[in-house]
Amino acid sequence: LMPQRPWSAIPISDCAELLEPLPEAFFRIEPHPYAAVGAPYGAAASPFRLRRGVIQRLLQAQETLQAQGLGYRLAIFDAWRPIAVQRFMVDYTIRVECEARGFDPEQDLPEVRSVIEEVGRFWAPPSLDPMTPPPHSTGGAVDLTLLDRSQQLVDMGSEIDAIGAVSEPNHYLAVAKTAQNGTDRERALEWHQRRSLLADAMGAAGFAQHPNEWWHFSYGDQLWAWRSGQSQAVYGRSLEG
């Protein structure tokens, strides 16, 4: 079983905002990474949608980022995610991680259980319970990174969805403190500064960051309520999910 979330008990009072397409102002990473591995979106279901209030805050975060004068924009990796896709991607990630480590994901082995537990730190359970929706199913969560002036994705020190400590927002700050040589320290600090730049722009717009993922931010869902001290979430699972 995947672990329960510390925010799962927070009540939801959905404000009934609709999902809307992301505006052209945002760069989209295409082909969509989950659709490319076979995730079942269906013909009419675009992942590049969020609740209206989230889109407004995302535009604000991009303005803050661009005001830094570094030439960075937001690049959207994933936004709205139906439960069927969540289920597919959890199973897919467990299988890929097991195979990468050289054992059969179908076997009931301690190693497989360890992978399931580790994957569960990053992937929410594909719950159909309306009181415990996965963050992305609400239309309130977004996975993103930075795009530079030449339309290239910025190196943030790990890939989005990487399983392990390397994905934690402050991982490279800790690496820099223990680095044995100046080159490693400088590279770690550069990755940390880029992650911090993204987090600061998103935080200024009211988003909360997932504690284990430098790329995941949300507004209005249970994770956001938990991290920002709100008594309830304003987005539950989108009816389309």
N, C-alpha and C positions, 0 to 999 in steps of 0.2 A: 504493500500500500504506500502511496505517496503521502508525505507528511502534511498534517493540517497547518493552515496558515495562521499567524498571530492576529490577522485582521478578519478572520472568517466570522467572528461573532458580532461584528459591527452591523447594526441594522441599516437597511436600505430604504430610502423613500425617493423613488425615481421621479425626476422632474419632467419626464416624458419628452425631452428634446429628441429630435430625430437625428438619424445618421445623415451626414451630408458628404458629398465628394470633396476630397482635398483640393484646394485651389491650385492653379498653375504656378503660384509663387514657390511651391515646394518641389524640389527634385525628388523623383521617385526612383528607387532602385528596381530596375526591370531587366529581364523578366522577374516577376515576383518570386523570391527564393523558395517559398513553400509550394506554390503552384508548380514550380519547375521540378519538384520531386514527387509530384502527384497528389498533393493535398486536395481534398474534395470540396472546392468552393462552389461548384455549380456554375452554369453559364452566366447567370445574372448577378452573381455576388462578388463585387469588387472589394478587396481588402483595403483599398485606399480611401477609406471613409472613417469619419469620426463624428462625435456629437458636436453640435454647433458651438457650444461654449468652449470645447477643447480646441477646435480649429481657431477660434479667436485668440486664445492664449498662445497657441503655436505660432501664429503670425506675430504676436508680441515678442515671443522668444527669438524669432528670426530677426526682428528689427534690432533687438538688444545685441544680438550676435554681430550683425552687420555694422552696428555703430562702433564696434571695436576696431574697425579699419584693417582687419587681417585678411579680408577677402573670403571669409567663411560663410556658408549657408547651411541650412539643415537638409539632410538627405534622409528621406523616409524609407525605412527597411520594411516595416510592417505596422499596420494600424488595427482596424477591426478584424476580429477573427471568430468565425462561428465555432460552436462546440465540436462539430464533426472534424474540423481542421485541427483544433486543439488535441483531440483524441488521436488523430492520425500522426501529428507531429511528436506527441509524447512517445508513442510506440516506435516511430521512426528513429527518434533520438536515442532511445534505449537500445534499439537494435544496432545502430551505427556505432555507439560507444562500446557495446559488448564485442562486436566484431573487430573493432580497432584494437581491443585488448586481447583478442585471440580466444574468446570462448563463445559458446552457443547461447543466445539470449533465451532460447526455449527451455534450457535446463534450469532446474531449481538449485542453483549453486549460491554459496555465500557471495561469490564475486558478482553474480547477476543482481542479487539483492542490494549489494553495495552500489552498483551502477544506478539501479532504480532510485535509491535514496539520494544519490548525488544529482541525478537528473531532476529529482523533485525539488532541489534547492533553486532551480531555474525555471522549470516548467510547472505551471499550476495544474492541479488535477482537472480533467475535463468534466467537471461536475454539472449535472443537469438540475441540481437543486437551486431554485431561484434565490435562495439566501446565501449561496456561496458561488457566485459566478466567477469564472476565470477573468482576470482583469481585462484582457483584450476583447472578451465577448461583450463587454459593456459599451464599447465605443469611447471609453475614457482613457485608454492606454495606447501608447505609441512607442515603437522601437525605432531609434534613429541614430545618425552619426553626423559627421561634418563633411562638407564638400568644399574643395578649395577653388581658387580662381580659375584653374584650368579644367574644372569639371571632373576632377579626380577625387575619389574618396580618400579622406585623410587617415593615415596610419594611427590607430588609437591603442596599439599595443596588443590587441587580440581581436579576433573576429567576433562579430555579433553571434550570440548563442554558444560561444565556447564554454564547455563544461569544466569548471575548476576555479581555483582562487584567482587566476589571471583575469577573470571577468569582474571581480569586485571593484567598485569605484576607486578605492584608495590603494589597490594592490601595488601600484608602481611607486607610491610614496614610501611604502615599507621596503620595497626592493632597493630604492635609491639610498636608504639609510644603511643598508647592509652591503652595498656594492663594493667589490674589492678594487675596482679601478675607476678612474675618472670617466672613461668613455661609457661604461655601463651605467654609471650614475647619471650622466648627462642625458642619455637616451631614456632612462626610466623617468627622470624628471620631466622630460619633454612630453612623454605619453601621459604622465599625471597631469601636467598643465593643460593639455588638450581635453582630457576628460573633465577637468575642473571647469574649463571654459564652457563646455557644453552644459554641465550641471548648473553652473551659475546662471546662464541665460534661461534655462528651463525653470530653475527655482524662482527667478525674478518674476516669471510669468504665472507663478502659483502652482507649478507642477511638483509632485513628490517623486523621488527616485527610488526604484527598487533597491533594497539593501545589498543584493548580490549581483546586480547587473548595471554596468556603466551606461548602457544604451536604453534602458527601459524607464519611461516616465509616465505618470498618470495624473489625471485630475478628475475628481468627482466620484471615483470608485472606492471600494473598501480599503485598498492599500493606501490611497491618498488620505482617507479619513484617519487611518491608523497613524500614519507618519506625521500628519499635520494637526493631530489632536482634535479632530472634529467628532461630534457625537454620532453622526450618521453619514452614510454615503448618499449622493444624489443621483448616481447612475447604477442601475442594476443591469441584468443581462438585456441586451438589445433584443427586441421582439423578432428581429430577422435572424438572430443567432440560435 
